[in-house]
Each structure stands twice: as structure tokens, then as C-alpha cells.
Amino acid sequence: MEKPGARQTLSRAIFLVPAAVAMLAGVDAALLLVGVGAPVPAARLGDLHGMLMVGGFLGTLIAMERAVALRHPLGYAAPLLLGVGALALLTPAPLALGQLLLIDGAVAFVAVYAALWRRNHDDVVIVELLGAVHLAIATILWLTVDVPWLMPWLVGFVVLTICAERVELARLAMPSTGGRTLVLHAAALTVALVTTLLLPPTGARLTGLVIVSLVVWLVRHDVARKTIRATGLPRFSAAALLGGYVWLFAAALGWLVTGAQTEGSLYDLVIHSVMLGFGMSMVMAHAPVILPAVLRRPLPYRPVMWVPLGLMHLGLVLRILAGDLAGLHTVWQVGSVVNVVALLLFFVVAAGSSIAGPVRRGQHPARTRREAGTKPSGIPLTPSTRRPS
């Protein structure tokens, strides 16, 4: 007889299938944009790349984790709509259908955060809610403008969501005003993003300035500075986190120095420093502690996880330093392909590690969870996972 836990794992996994499809389609689109061979040579995919990866893939993943934390059936409307919206973009249906579904999903996502905030009125949740608002604004803007013009709002969603998570995990190392400082940065970033709609060059520089300030403040207090000296999962996560901060800082400097960019090498530098260098590094850092909470399946750390992490950063060095800055087109293509390989390899390694089960020899689960910032249950220490007192 099938166990209830297994049924729950299967039902939750079904919600993540559209995210996986969106990621694969986004990767295919990336290869098309780079100008190398792609499994599916559909011209339309290139225009959908950004929204598939951020709204369809990352948006669905994060919305699913928040729905699990909410513990209410209606919370699953957000990942469902975002995922179905991404799938609709890949069908012959009118583009507007997928766009409207993504808007609905983003609005539902905002409602999930609003419900979580009513649970305990935490500053971190307010910042995450504001990040979801940024995603909703991006999906609405997409009805009238091309993705490069709304990309700052997608960046705002990724940055605020991840930085809020890091602040929560570093609460013990944070000053008592840490939550308030994060809220101020989030408010300033929102003002800067609004400015990008009215005065793009000024707004882009303000966005870069706010993100520089946010990164410097976060690195100063993040526990990753200490856990990088540990072993196993804590060290792996810390390396991914600190590397992600470096790329986010580089993107912020790019905006601060060059202003608004919607095409060309500088646009590529800024966007992929954020989305790959920062966003995907953070996914790799958090996957071993967050995915088990969502799917109720262990995702043990294994040393082989360093391979896709290293490839991701190597690919970015080739793509950005040698490609975007030095103008070596072939090296830029090589770096881009390495990034694709790294992303796919990480999920293959993660799936294999989950299927293989826990690592028994020499593993210290309690210590690993404590240093990684999780509860004994493996659920991330975020305010939205707590019951009201």
C-alpha cells in the first residue's frame, strides 16, 4: 500500500514538472541566442528565454516552496499558474495566453506572501512580498514592452527574494536593526526600479548603487564568511553564496558605471552576472536544504556537487571577462555553453544524490543542518515556516 508521504511527494513533484520544462526550454533558447546548435531550433524561444527562466523556472520553484510553508491548498495556485503559464508560452497558442497566466500566477504569489506576513508580521516576509510584486510588475509590463526593458524588475524579484532568505538565515549574526535595514534597501530598490521606467539611465545607476550597498551589508553579516572554513555541505553552500555575491556586485557595478543597457555585451554582463552568477549559485547553495522540505525526499550533499558549481563560475569567467569585456566571441560562446552544461549537470547530480539516499559514512546530520541554517526537520529557518505563537 502506498504511504501518504509518498503520495504527497508525488503530488508536489507534479507541480514542479512545468518548472523543469521551462528550465529546459530556457536552456534551449539560450543555445539559440548564443548561436550554437540547439535541440529545438524554434525561433520564438529566443524571445521567451528571460521569462521562461525567471518566471517559469525560478518563479515556480520559489512559489512552490512558499506554498508548502503556507500549509493551505490555495497557496498552490501560485506555482500552478506560473508553471502552466510557462507551458502555454511553449504552445502554438497566442502569446497573450501565457502572459496572462503568468500575471495571474504572480498576483497569486503576492497573495501567498500577504498571508504569510499576516502570520507573524516579519520584516523579511515584507521584503519577499515586495519581490513578488516586482515579478508581477514585470509580467504586466511584458504585455507592452520587450523583456530587456522589464529585466530590472525581474532582477528585483530575484535579488529581494534571495537576500531576504539570507538575512533570515543570518539572524543571529545580524544587528537587531537587520530587518529594518533590509526593508530600507528593498524600498530604495523599488524606487530605483520605478525610475528606470521614467529615466532609464538614472534609474539603472540608482539600481546599481542600491545593490552595491545591499551586497556590502549582506556580506558583512552573512554566516557564509564563517562556514566557508567548515567542511561538507556548509563549506559548499558558503562557497556558492560568496561566489554569488561577487557576481551580484559585478552586475551592480556594471549598472552603476554604464547606466541602462538593453542589448549588447554590457547587457549580457549585467543580466547573466545576476541570473546565473548570483541566482543559480544561490539555487545550488540552498537546494540540499530546501528541496527536501518541499518534496520530502533527502538531497544529501556529495562532493561531486562542486563540479557543476565550479563549471558555472568558470563559464561565467569565460563568458563575461573574455567574451563581454575582451570581445572574444568564440570564447563567449564556449563560456555560455559551459554555463548550460553546469546548470543541467547540477540537476542531474541532485537527482542522482536524492535517489541514492543519505550518505552514511562520516556524515554528521545534526551538525550539517545546524551550520547550513536549517531545523532538524530540514525545513529552512524562514519566518513563513513558523506557526503563530
C-alpha positions in Angstrom: 0.0 0.0 0.0 1.3 3.4 -0.9 2.4 5.6 2.0 0.7 9.0 2.5 4.2 10.6 2.5 4.9 9.1 -0.9 1.7 10.4 -2.4 2.4 13.9 -1.0 5.9 13.8 -2.6 4.4 12.7 -5.9 1.7 15.4 -5.9 4.2 18.1 -5.1 6.6 16.8 -7.7 3.9 17.2 -10.3 3.8 20.9 -9.6 7.5 21.2 -10.4 7.2 19.4 -13.8 6.3 22.7 -15.6 9.3 24.4 -13.9 11.6 21.7 -15.2 10.1 22.0 -18.7 10.5 25.8 -18.5 14.2 25.4 -17.5 14.9 23.0 -20.4 13.1 25.3 -22.8 15.0 28.3 -21.4 18.3 26.4 -21.8 17.4 25.6 -25.4 16.6 29.2 -26.0 20.0 30.2 -24.5 21.8 28.0 -27.0 19.8 29.6 -29.8 20.7 33.1 -28.7 24.4 32.2 -28.3 24.4 30.9 -31.9 25.3 27.3 -31.4 23.3 24.2 -32.1 20.1 23.7 -30.0 17.9 20.5 -29.8 14.8 22.5 -30.7 15.5 25.3 -33.2 12.3 27.3 -32.7 12.9 31.0 -33.4 10.2 32.1 -30.9 12.1 30.5 -28.0 14.8 33.2 -28.1 12.3 35.9 -27.2 11.0 33.8 -24.3 14.3 33.0 -22.7 14.3 35.5 -19.9 10.7 35.0 -18.8 10.9 31.2 -19.0 14.0 31.1 -16.7 12.8 33.7 -14.2 9.0 33.5 -14.2 8.6 29.9 -15.3 11.5 28.2 -13.6 12.7 30.2 -10.6 9.2 31.7 -10.0 7.5 28.3 -9.9 10.2 26.8 -7.7 10.1 29.6 -5.1 6.3 29.8 -5.2 6.1 26.1 -4.6 8.4 26.4 -1.5 6.2 29.3 -0.2 3.0 27.3 -0.8 4.4 24.4 1.3 5.3 26.9 4.0 1.8 28.4 3.9 0.1 25.0 4.5 -3.1 26.0 2.7 -4.4 24.4 -0.5 -5.0 27.8 -2.1 -1.3 28.6 -1.8 -0.6 26.1 -4.6 -2.4 28.3 -7.1 0.7 30.5 -7.5 3.1 27.7 -8.6 0.3 26.1 -10.7 -0.5 29.3 -12.6 3.2 30.2 -13.1 4.0 26.8 -14.3 1.0 26.5 -16.6 1.7 30.0 -17.9 5.3 28.9 -18.9 3.9 25.8 -20.6 1.4 28.0 -22.5 4.3 30.1 -23.9 5.7 27.0 -25.5 2.5 26.1 -27.3 1.1 27.5 -30.6 -1.5 29.4 -28.5 -1.4 33.2 -28.7 1.4 34.7 -26.6 -1.1 36.7 -24.6 -2.5 33.5 -23.0 0.8 32.6 -21.5 1.4 36.2 -20.4 -2.0 36.5 -18.7 -1.4 33.2 -16.9 1.9 34.4 -15.6 0.3 37.6 -14.4 -2.3 35.6 -12.5 0.4 33.4 -11.1 2.5 36.4 -9.9 -0.6 38.0 -8.3 -1.4 34.8 -6.5 2.2 34.7 -5.4 1.8 38.1 -3.9 -1.3 36.9 -2.1 0.7 33.9 -0.6 3.2 36.3 0.8 0.5 38.5 2.2 -1.0 35.5 4.0 2.5 34.6 5.4 3.0 38.1 6.6 -0.3 38.1 8.5 1.1 35.1 10.3 3.8 37.0 12.1 4.4 40.4 10.6 8.1 39.8 9.9 10.2 42.3 8.0 11.8 39.5 5.9 8.4 38.5 4.6 7.6 42.1 3.7 10.7 42.2 1.5 9.9 38.8 -0.1 6.4 40.1 -0.7 7.9 43.2 -2.4 10.0 40.9 -4.6 6.8 39.1 -5.7 5.3 42.5 -6.5 8.4 43.1 -8.7 7.7 39.9 -10.6 4.0 40.8 -11.0 5.0 44.2 -12.4 7.4 42.6 -14.8 4.7 40.2 -16.1 2.3 43.1 -16.6 4.9 45.2 -18.4 5.6 42.3 -20.7 2.2 42.9 -22.3 3.5 46.2 -23.8 7.4 46.1 -23.8 10.1 43.6 -24.7 11.9 41.6 -22.0 15.1 43.7 -21.9 13.2 46.7 -20.8 11.5 44.9 -17.9 14.6 42.9 -16.9 15.4 45.3 -13.9 12.1 44.2 -12.3 13.0 40.5 -12.8 16.3 41.3 -11.2 14.5 42.9 -8.3 12.4 39.8 -7.8 15.5 37.5 -7.7 17.6 39.8 -5.6 15.0 40.7 -2.9 13.8 37.1 -2.6 17.2 35.6 -2.2 18.6 38.4 0.0 15.6 38.1 2.3 16.3 34.4 2.7 20.0 35.1 3.6 19.0 37.7 6.2 16.7 35.2 7.9 19.4 32.6 8.0 21.9 35.1 9.4 19.6 36.5 12.1 22.0 35.5 14.9 24.8 37.4 13.3 22.7 40.4 12.3 22.3 43.5 14.4 18.8 44.0 15.9 18.1 46.5 13.2 18.9 44.0 10.4 15.3 43.5 9.3 14.7 47.2 9.2 17.9 47.8 7.1 16.7 45.1 4.7 13.3 46.8 4.3 15.0 50.1 3.6 17.2 48.6 0.9 14.1 46.9 -0.6 12.2 50.2 -0.6 15.1 52.1 -2.2 15.5 49.4 -4.9 11.8 49.7 -5.7 12.1 53.5 -6.1 15.1 52.9 -8.3 13.2 50.5 -10.5 10.3 52.9 -10.9 12.9 55.4 -12.0 14.1 53.1 -14.7 10.7 53.4 -16.4 10.8 57.2 -16.4 14.6 58.0 -16.7 16.3 54.7 -17.7 20.0 55.8 -17.4 19.4 57.4 -14.0 17.2 54.6 -12.7 19.8 51.9 -13.8 22.6 53.8 -11.9 20.4 54.1 -8.8 19.6 50.4 -9.0 23.3 49.6 -9.2 24.0 51.9 -6.2 21.4 50.3 -4.0 22.5 46.7 -4.9 26.1 47.6 -4.2 25.1 48.8 -0.7 22.9 45.7 -0.2 25.7 43.3 -1.1 28.3 45.0 1.1 25.9 44.9 4.0 25.0 41.3 3.5 28.5 40.0 3.0 29.5 41.7 6.3 26.9 39.8 8.2 26.3 36.5 6.3 27.3 33.4 8.2 28.9 32.1 4.9 32.0 34.0 5.9 32.4 31.6 8.9 31.1 28.4 7.4 33.5 28.6 4.4 36.0 27.3 6.9 33.8 24.3 7.7 33.5 21.0 5.7 30.9 19.2 3.6 27.6 21.0 2.9 28.3 24.1 5.0 31.5 24.8 3.0 29.9 24.0 -0.3 26.9 26.3 0.4 29.2 29.1 1.7 31.4 28.9 -1.5 28.3 29.1 -3.6 26.9 32.0 -1.6 30.1 34.1 -1.6 30.6 33.5 -5.3 27.1 34.6 -5.9 27.7 37.8 -4.0 30.8 38.5 -6.2 28.8 38.3 -9.4 25.9 40.3 -8.0 28.4 43.0 -7.0 29.9 42.9 -10.5 26.4 43.3 -12.1 25.6 46.3 -9.8 28.9 48.0 -10.7 28.0 47.4 -14.4 24.7 49.3 -14.0 26.3 52.0 -11.8 29.0 52.7 -14.4 27.2 52.2 -17.7 23.6 53.0 -16.9 20.7 51.4 -18.7 21.5 48.5 -21.1 19.0 46.6 -23.2 21.3 44.9 -25.7 24.9 44.1 -26.4 27.8 42.9 -24.3 27.2 45.1 -21.3 23.6 43.9 -21.1 24.8 40.3 -21.2 27.3 41.1 -18.5 24.8 42.6 -16.1 21.9 40.1 -16.6 23.9 36.9 -16.5 26.0 38.0 -13.6 22.7 38.3 -11.7 20.7 35.4 -13.1 23.5 32.8 -13.4 26.3 34.1 -11.1 24.0 35.1 -8.3 20.7 33.4 -8.8 21.8 29.9 -9.9 24.7 29.9 -7.3 22.1 30.5 -4.6 19.9 27.8 -6.0 22.8 25.4 -5.8 23.6 26.6 -2.3 20.1 26.1 -0.9 18.9 23.1 -2.9 20.2 20.5 -0.4 18.2 22.0 2.4 15.1 23.4 0.7 14.2 20.8 -1.8 13.9 18.1 0.9 11.4 20.3 2.7 9.3 20.7 -0.5 9.4 17.1 -1.8 10.0 15.2 1.4 12.9 13.5 -0.2 16.5 13.8 1.1 19.0 15.5 -1.1 22.3 14.6 0.6 25.4 16.6 -0.1 28.1 14.9 -2.1 31.5 16.2 -3.1 30.6 15.8 -6.8 28.3 18.9 -6.4 31.4 21.0 -6.6 31.8 20.1 -10.2 28.7 21.9 -11.6 29.3 24.8 -9.2 32.9 25.2 -10.4 31.8 24.9 -14.1 29.1 27.6 -13.6 31.7 30.1 -12.3 34.3 29.0 -14.9 31.7 29.5 -17.7 30.9 33.0 -16.4 34.5 34.0 -16.3 34.9 32.9 -19.9 31.6 34.5 -20.9 32.0 37.8 -19.1 35.7 38.5 -18.8 36.9 37.1 -22.1 33.7 37.4 -24.0 31.7 40.5 -23.0 34.7 42.6 -21.9 37.5 41.4 -24.1 35.3 40.8 -27.2 36.4 37.3 -27.9 33.2 35.9 -29.5 34.2 32.3 -29.7 35.3 32.2 -26.0 32.0 33.9 -25.2 30.1 31.1 -26.9 32.2 28.5 -25.1 31.6 30.1 -21.7 27.8 30.2 -22.5 27.8 26.5 -23.3 29.7 25.7 -20.2 27.1 27.5 -18.2 24.3 25.4 -19.8 26.3 22.2 -19.1 26.8 23.3 -15.4 23.1 24.0 -14.9 21.9 20.7 -16.4 24.7 18.8 -14.6 23.7 20.2 -11.2 20.1 18.9 -11.5 21.4 15.5 -12.8 23.7 15.3 -9.8 21.0 16.4 -7.4 18.5 13.9 -8.8 21.2 11.1 -8.5 22.1 12.1 -4.9 18.4 12.1 -3.9 17.8 8.7 -5.5 21.0 7.2 -3.9 19.8 8.4 -0.5 21.7 9.6 2.6 25.5 9.4 2.9 26.1 7.3 6.0 29.8 7.0 6.5 31.4 10.0 8.2 28.2 12.2 8.0 27.1 14.3 10.9 23.5 15.3 10.1 22.8 17.4 13.1 25.9 19.5 12.7 25.4 19.8 8.9 21.9 21.1 9.4 22.9 23.5 12.1 25.7 25.0 10.1 23.6 25.2 7.0 20.9 27.1 8.8 18.0 24.5 8.9 15.8 23.0 11.5 16.1 19.3 12.4 13.3 18.6 10.0 15.3 20.0 7.2 12.9 23.0 6.7 14.7 26.3 6.1 14.6 28.7 9.0 12.4 31.2 7.5 9.7 33.1 9.3 7.0 31.8 7.0 7.6 28.2 8.2 6.7 29.0 11.8 3.3 28.7 13.3 2.0 31.8 15.0 2.7 31.8 18.7 
